[in-house]
Amino acid sequence: MKNLVVVALLLAVLSSCKDEKENARTLAYTDVGVEKHKEMYGIWSGYLEPVFPEDDSVTEYYMGDMDRMTDEPKKVSIKINRIVNDSVFGASISGGNQRPLAGLYITDGSVVKMVLSEPGNDKYDGRFELKFVNDSLSGKWTTFKRNKGLTPVKTLKLSKKEFRYDPNVMLDEETSIVDWENPQQQEQAYEDDEEGDVDEDNAENDTKADSANVAANPATYIANVYRTASDAVFKLNGSVKLLTEEELKNLTKLDMEIIRNAIFARHGYSFKRTSLRYFFESAEWYVPVSNNVDKDLTKIEKANIALLSRMEQYATDHYEHFGR
């Protein structure tokens, strides 16, 4: 009985220590006092770059299987809302996740540092360690929990951004409009690229013979084909005017997906889907600031979203094969 009591007390102490450690991530900061360093307030945006371990056996964990190659640069924004005494409060926004941040503002001589932690109750939470250098925040993010297929450490460099909703911004016409994330497989015929002299007198007979040979022995292979959009995504803006069925009826499903989600991108929506992030994160004007912008949508935008969503259900896609 005595041993049971000792074990129970030991478990209670360990549990208390664990709780204190978890609480220290977010609760050790005071929101009472004088606000300082307001020049740091606002949105800081950039990319999370994965750091792959040098140990080959460890790297295999991240890159050895195509199905697990999910770790890639993501745009991230950090919002600094308040700095009270030495405590910092804000939020991180990346990949459709918005997480509260709390941490410390540290001055080490002329160097300014911030250590900011997400709560720790989500498997993708972690800690930012940043330095303020040359008008940017640089440093690293380290995950609290190990996730298969994702590197535990990422570097980042953030610049201060002034988010401003502008209904007129569009994707640049140099933007790739191929959905690289969702390929399908199709049978493709091999192409004969060999060049040679053509015997015009026998060309017709040779063509017939080749056609008969291909029909009897088709030379094909299975290749990935990808959804592609049209240049309509650079012309139709669902934020400035009501769109019509006539304008949309000949568009592909991907066309309408991009036009519809461009509305959300203009409001700073942080996309979960990798394919959508790929389209918009290359745009200089795109700054992810929230994972829910519904309350900010205009009447025109809401009407266009409804129309596009309805027509997407019946639209088809155009696929192209790239390579070989």
C-alpha positions as CSV (number, residue, x, y, z in Angstrom):
1,M,0.0,0.0,0.0
2,K,2.8,2.3,0.9
3,N,4.5,1.7,-2.5
4,L,1.3,2.5,-4.3
5,V,1.0,5.9,-2.4
6,V,4.7,6.7,-3.4
7,V,4.0,5.8,-7.0
8,A,0.8,8.0,-7.0
9,L,2.7,10.9,-5.6
10,L,5.5,10.5,-8.1
11,L,3.0,10.5,-11.0
12,A,1.3,13.6,-9.6
13,V,4.6,15.4,-9.5
14,L,5.6,14.4,-13.0
15,S,2.2,15.4,-14.3
16,S,2.5,18.7,-12.6
17,C,5.9,19.3,-14.1
18,K,4.6,18.4,-17.5
19,D,1.6,20.8,-17.1
20,E,3.9,23.6,-16.0
21,K,6.2,23.0,-19.0
22,E,3.3,23.1,-21.4
23,N,1.8,26.2,-19.8
24,A,5.1,27.9,-20.0
25,R,4.8,27.9,-23.8
26,T,1.9,30.4,-23.7
27,L,1.0,31.4,-20.1
28,A,4.3,32.7,-18.8
29,Y,3.8,36.1,-20.5
30,T,2.0,39.1,-19.0
31,D,-0.5,41.2,-20.9
32,V,-0.5,43.8,-18.2
33,G,1.8,46.8,-18.4
34,V,3.0,49.4,-20.8
35,E,3.0,48.7,-24.6
36,K,6.4,49.0,-26.2
37,H,8.1,48.7,-29.6
38,K,4.9,49.5,-31.6
39,E,7.1,49.8,-34.7
40,M,7.2,46.0,-34.7
41,Y,3.4,45.8,-34.8
42,G,1.8,44.5,-38.0
43,I,2.2,41.6,-40.5
44,W,5.6,40.0,-41.4
45,S,5.5,37.7,-44.3
46,G,7.9,35.3,-46.1
47,Y,8.6,31.6,-46.7
48,L,9.3,28.6,-44.5
49,E,12.2,26.8,-46.1
50,P,12.7,23.1,-44.9
51,V,16.1,22.1,-43.5
52,F,16.8,18.5,-44.5
53,P,19.1,16.6,-42.2
54,E,22.6,15.6,-43.6
55,D,22.3,12.1,-42.3
56,D,21.2,10.0,-45.3
57,S,19.3,7.5,-43.1
58,V,17.3,10.4,-41.6
59,T,16.8,12.1,-44.9
60,E,15.3,8.9,-46.3
61,Y,12.5,9.4,-43.7
62,Y,11.5,12.6,-45.6
63,M,12.4,11.9,-49.2
64,G,12.7,8.2,-49.7
65,D,9.1,7.7,-50.8
66,M,7.3,9.9,-53.3
67,D,4.1,9.8,-51.3
68,R,5.9,11.4,-48.3
69,M,7.6,14.3,-50.2
70,T,5.2,16.8,-48.7
71,D,7.7,19.2,-47.1
72,E,8.0,22.2,-49.4
73,P,8.3,26.0,-48.9
74,K,5.1,27.6,-47.7
75,K,4.3,31.3,-47.3
76,V,4.0,32.3,-43.7
77,S,2.8,35.4,-42.0
78,I,3.3,36.5,-38.4
79,K,1.1,39.1,-37.0
80,I,2.5,41.1,-34.0
81,N,-0.5,42.5,-32.2
82,R,0.9,43.7,-28.8
83,I,4.3,43.9,-27.0
84,V,3.7,44.6,-23.3
85,N,6.9,45.0,-21.2
86,D,8.9,42.0,-22.6
87,S,5.9,39.9,-23.7
88,V,4.8,39.5,-27.3
89,F,1.3,38.5,-28.5
90,G,0.2,37.7,-32.0
91,A,-0.6,34.9,-34.4
92,S,1.0,32.8,-37.2
93,I,-0.8,32.1,-40.5
94,S,0.4,29.4,-42.8
95,G,-1.1,26.7,-45.0
96,G,-4.7,27.6,-43.9
97,N,-3.8,27.3,-40.2
98,Q,-4.0,30.4,-37.9
99,R,-2.4,29.8,-34.5
100,P,-2.0,32.2,-31.5
101,L,1.5,33.2,-30.6
102,A,3.0,34.3,-27.3
103,G,6.6,34.9,-26.5
104,L,9.4,37.2,-25.3
105,Y,11.0,40.3,-26.8
106,I,14.7,40.2,-26.0
107,T,17.4,42.9,-26.4
108,D,20.9,41.6,-26.4
109,G,23.1,44.7,-26.9
110,S,22.1,46.1,-30.3
111,V,20.5,42.8,-31.3
112,V,16.7,42.4,-31.0
113,K,15.3,38.8,-30.7
114,M,11.9,37.3,-30.4
115,V,11.1,33.8,-29.2
116,L,7.4,33.1,-30.1
117,S,5.6,29.8,-29.4
118,E,2.3,28.4,-30.7
119,P,0.1,26.7,-28.1
120,G,1.4,23.1,-28.6
121,N,-2.0,21.4,-28.8
122,D,-1.9,21.0,-32.5
123,K,0.5,18.4,-34.1
124,Y,1.9,21.1,-36.4
125,D,2.7,23.7,-33.6
126,G,6.2,24.9,-33.0
127,R,8.4,27.7,-31.8
128,F,9.8,30.7,-33.8
129,E,13.3,32.0,-32.9
130,L,13.8,35.3,-34.8
131,K,16.3,38.1,-35.0
132,F,15.6,41.6,-36.3
133,V,18.3,42.4,-38.9
134,N,18.2,45.0,-41.7
135,D,14.4,45.6,-41.4
136,S,13.6,41.9,-41.6
137,L,13.0,39.1,-39.1
138,S,15.2,36.1,-39.8
139,G,15.6,32.8,-38.0
140,K,14.1,29.4,-37.6
141,W,10.9,27.5,-36.7
142,T,11.1,24.2,-34.8
143,T,8.2,21.8,-34.4
144,F,7.2,20.6,-31.0
145,K,6.2,17.2,-32.3
146,R,7.7,15.0,-35.0
147,N,5.5,14.6,-38.1
148,K,6.2,12.0,-40.8
149,G,7.2,13.6,-44.1
150,L,7.9,17.0,-42.6
151,T,11.2,18.4,-41.5
152,P,11.3,19.4,-37.8
153,V,13.3,22.6,-38.6
154,K,12.6,25.3,-41.1
155,T,14.3,28.6,-41.8
156,L,12.5,31.8,-42.6
157,K,13.1,35.5,-43.5
158,L,10.1,37.8,-43.0
159,S,9.6,41.3,-44.4
160,K,7.0,43.7,-43.1
161,K,3.9,43.9,-45.3
162,E,1.1,46.3,-45.4
163,F,-2.0,44.2,-46.2
164,R,-4.5,46.2,-48.2
165,Y,-7.6,44.8,-49.9
166,D,-7.5,45.8,-53.5
167,P,-10.3,44.4,-55.7
168,N,-8.4,45.1,-58.9
169,V,-5.3,43.0,-58.4
170,M,-5.0,40.0,-60.7
171,L,-2.6,37.1,-61.3
172,D,0.4,38.1,-63.4
173,E,0.2,36.7,-66.9
174,E,3.6,34.9,-66.3
175,T,2.0,32.8,-63.6
176,S,2.0,29.1,-64.4
177,I,-1.6,27.9,-64.7
178,V,-1.0,24.2,-64.5
179,D,-2.2,22.2,-61.5
180,W,0.9,20.2,-60.8
181,E,-0.5,18.6,-57.6
182,N,-3.3,16.6,-59.1
183,P,-2.2,14.6,-62.2
184,Q,-4.1,11.8,-63.9
185,Q,-2.6,9.0,-65.9
186,Q,-3.3,8.5,-69.6
187,E,-1.9,6.3,-72.4
188,Q,0.4,8.3,-74.7
189,A,1.9,7.3,-78.0
190,Y,5.7,7.5,-78.5
191,E,6.7,10.1,-81.0
192,D,9.4,9.5,-83.6
193,D,11.7,12.5,-83.4
194,E,14.3,11.3,-85.8
195,E,14.9,13.5,-88.8
196,G,15.9,12.2,-92.2
197,D,15.5,12.7,-95.9
198,V,12.0,12.2,-97.3
199,D,11.5,10.2,-100.5
200,E,8.5,12.1,-101.8
201,D,7.7,9.4,-104.4
202,N,7.4,6.7,-101.6
203,A,6.1,9.0,-98.8
204,E,2.5,8.0,-99.2
205,N,3.3,4.3,-99.2
206,D,5.6,4.7,-96.2
207,T,2.9,6.5,-94.3
208,K,0.4,3.8,-94.9
209,A,2.9,1.1,-93.9
210,D,3.8,3.0,-90.7
211,S,0.1,3.4,-89.8
212,A,-0.5,-0.3,-90.4
213,N,2.5,-1.2,-88.2
214,V,1.4,1.1,-85.4
215,A,-2.1,-0.3,-85.5
216,A,-0.7,-3.8,-85.2
217,N,2.0,-2.9,-82.6
218,P,1.0,0.2,-80.8
219,A,4.0,1.9,-79.1
220,T,2.4,3.6,-76.1
221,Y,3.3,4.3,-72.5
222,I,1.5,5.6,-69.4
223,A,2.2,9.3,-68.6
224,N,1.0,11.9,-66.2
225,V,-1.3,14.5,-67.6
226,Y,-2.2,17.8,-65.8
227,R,-5.1,20.1,-65.5
228,T,-4.4,23.4,-67.3
229,A,-6.3,26.7,-67.1
230,S,-6.9,29.2,-69.9
231,D,-6.0,32.9,-70.1
232,A,-9.5,33.7,-68.8
233,V,-8.0,33.6,-65.3
234,F,-6.0,36.7,-66.2
235,K,-9.1,38.6,-67.5
236,L,-12.2,37.7,-65.4
237,N,-12.3,39.4,-62.1
238,G,-15.0,38.3,-59.6
239,S,-14.3,41.2,-57.3
240,V,-15.2,44.1,-59.5
241,K,-18.3,43.1,-61.5
242,L,-21.1,40.5,-61.6
243,L,-20.1,37.6,-63.8
244,T,-22.6,36.0,-66.1
245,E,-23.2,32.4,-67.2
246,E,-22.4,33.4,-70.7
247,E,-18.9,34.4,-69.7
248,L,-18.3,31.2,-67.8
249,K,-20.1,28.5,-69.8
250,N,-17.0,27.6,-71.9
251,L,-14.5,27.7,-69.1
252,T,-12.9,24.7,-67.6
253,K,-13.4,23.7,-64.0
254,L,-9.9,24.8,-63.1
255,D,-10.5,28.2,-64.7
256,M,-13.5,28.8,-62.4
257,E,-11.7,27.5,-59.4
258,I,-8.9,30.0,-59.9
259,I,-11.2,32.9,-60.6
260,R,-13.3,32.0,-57.5
261,N,-10.4,31.6,-55.2
262,A,-8.7,34.8,-56.5
263,I,-11.6,36.6,-54.6
264,F,-10.5,35.0,-51.4
265,A,-6.8,35.6,-52.1
266,R,-7.4,39.4,-52.5
267,H,-8.8,39.4,-48.9
268,G,-5.6,37.6,-47.6
269,Y,-7.1,34.1,-47.2
270,S,-4.5,31.5,-46.2
271,F,-5.1,28.4,-48.5
272,K,-4.8,24.9,-47.2
273,R,-4.7,23.3,-50.7
274,T,-1.2,23.1,-52.1
275,S,-2.4,23.7,-55.6
276,L,-4.1,26.9,-54.7
277,R,-1.1,28.2,-52.7
278,Y,1.0,27.5,-55.8
279,F,-1.1,29.8,-58.0
280,F,-1.3,32.7,-55.5
281,E,1.9,32.7,-53.4
282,S,3.9,33.8,-56.4
283,A,1.8,37.0,-56.5
284,E,3.6,40.0,-54.9
285,W,0.2,41.4,-53.7
286,Y,-0.8,38.2,-51.9
287,V,-0.3,38.2,-48.1
288,P,-2.0,35.5,-46.1
289,V,-3.6,37.1,-43.0
290,S,-6.5,34.9,-42.0
291,N,-8.1,31.5,-42.4
292,N,-11.6,32.9,-42.6
293,V,-12.4,36.1,-44.6
294,D,-16.2,35.4,-45.2
295,K,-17.2,38.5,-43.2
296,D,-15.1,40.7,-45.5
297,L,-16.6,39.6,-48.8
298,T,-18.6,42.1,-50.8
299,K,-22.1,41.5,-52.2
300,I,-20.6,41.2,-55.7
301,E,-18.1,38.7,-54.5
302,K,-20.6,36.6,-52.7
303,A,-22.8,36.5,-55.8
304,N,-19.9,35.5,-58.0
305,I,-18.7,32.8,-55.6
306,A,-22.2,31.3,-55.6
307,L,-22.4,31.3,-59.4
308,L,-18.9,29.9,-59.9
309,S,-19.4,27.2,-57.3
310,R,-22.6,26.1,-59.0
311,M,-21.1,26.0,-62.5
312,E,-18.0,24.2,-61.3
313,Q,-20.1,21.2,-60.5
314,Y,-20.9,20.7,-64.2
315,A,-17.6,21.9,-65.8
316,T,-14.9,19.6,-67.2
317,D,-11.2,20.0,-67.3
318,H,-8.5,20.2,-70.0
319,Y,-5.5,18.0,-69.5
320,E,-2.1,18.3,-71.1
321,H,1.0,16.1,-71.2
322,F,4.3,17.7,-70.5
323,G,7.7,16.2,-71.2
324,R,9.3,13.5,-73.4
